[in-house]
């Protein structure tokens, strides 16, 4: 068939149109070179179809808009201590307030007033509004009145009751079975993020593969191989849509389900390409969601490296710019830690699945595994070693991924990639020292909300000085804003801090 094996060529220009609309028009230049490439390769049909689809997408590209309504009704799809998220068809609305008697998947009707949160203006700061948009949350309200609430029985509530236990292991059960974090797990989750092994604990393709194999072991007594696969995917689909939305898990599920339908006409890369474009056309703001970027980009590399023995080792290099962008540090041994922990995480996950079937009989073994896991994480965290990095520049990312993709090409034509690996490490090392040969100095007024905070940085990292620190009574301003900003600038120590006076909004964050 014409399209099989060429879906990526059709999807790529559509992806560039979306990225150019969302990020920067300069990406249209890449589109021009791409069309020239198709013309020189004599892909006339591909060129014609690509031009037509790209032009149509450019004309009809749509950005979702807020509803701007104060009275809403819909299904509760997310809940925490301070807010709920109500789904209304395509749109979701985040409502702040107290919701003690509200459960997930209840049908609720309420009245609220617009809630405007302070958007941090610092460079490279986390853009909370775009993050909400990436989750289809386009409105935020402050609760005024709940008009009605109708409780709905749901598979989620059954699973919630099933994992209910007085044991500490409940936190891990909630994380692996329901995809939710309680207060106890949030502390460990932060450590997992800093160690860059959080993907082993967030529901992902690894867990879906384990779950499918586990289900098929039971189904093999009743169905053929094809029947086992179909029924297991149906059961997983019911389960997946019964727990809170998870971007990585949805991608993994669709990449197992869609090839069963379209495998005759498309290969895996074709399906993944159209899935990526489809997701971005459904919600273009996904480009601002780090979970989406990490999950989809790494899976793209997995598809390109799936026939290579050294692929899993080379794959780690592809995640480095994303890790640095998120954390501004690179855990040196995170890849090795992930490989060592993966079999143990798989064993714990299977124990949890058996716990759902057998209950308290499995609990002692699960509790032992959990306690051992916590000790392992604490030990690894205490002895972890990280390298600090400033926020990656567009030039660094471009050069890095050019060399990385060149290495993937060489691997697929059975050539050595020693040169590419050495160049990648050289580029990484050069960027590590970037703050020390940066000729620019700067004076910055850091956005700390109420209060003052000024940062002075001399050229060539000769001096870093902070004047006042700001301070908030309800949150730790240092860990939430100041330190992330300083790290993004390649600053990991301060030569001096000057405090103008002792008002809390000028010095409250000094200790942290």
Protein Blocks (a to p, Z undefined) as FASTA:
>chain_A
ZZgoplmmmmmmmmmmmmmmmmomklmmmmmmmmmmmmmnopmklmmmmmmmmmmmmmmg
ccdddfkiabdcdddfbdcfkbccddehjbccddedddfkbcehiacddddddddddddf
behiacfklmmmmnopabdcddfbdfbdcddddfklmmmmmmgcfbfklmmmmmmmnopa
cfklmmmmmmmmmnopmmmmgccfklmmmmmmmmmmmmmmmmcfklmmmmmmmmmmmmmm
mpccdfklmmmmmmmmmmmmmmmmpcfklmmmmmmmmmmmmmmmlmmpmklmmmmmmmmm
mmmmmmpfklmmmmmmmmmmmmmmmnopacfklmmmmmmmmmmmmmmmmmmmmmmmnomm
lmmmmmmmmmmmmmmmmmmmmmgccdddddddfklmmmmmmmmmmmmmmmmnopafklmm
mmmmmmmmmmmmmmmmccbdcdddddehjadddddddehhlaccdehjbjafkbcfklmm
mmmmmmmnopabdfbdcdfblcfklmmmmmZZ
